[in-house]
């Protein structure tokens, strides 16, 4: 899928802000509760990366943190 730079930037801004908020407000022990949110973020990041852009570092950080702390069945 091709997306224009404005759309890619907007998606990346949303990913960055959401990841930052999750990082600030969620303890590792409750990460199991945000599985659906992480799934949506992964879909948005896939759109960005499939179009040739790079997802923000904060997104990668929060996904790694989620994968370390959430049960594997989420």
Secondary structure, DSSP 8 states (H G I E B T S, - for coil): ----HHHHHHHHHHHHHHHHHHHHH--GGGGGGGHHHHHHHHHHHHHHHHTT----HHHHHHHHHHHHHS-TT-
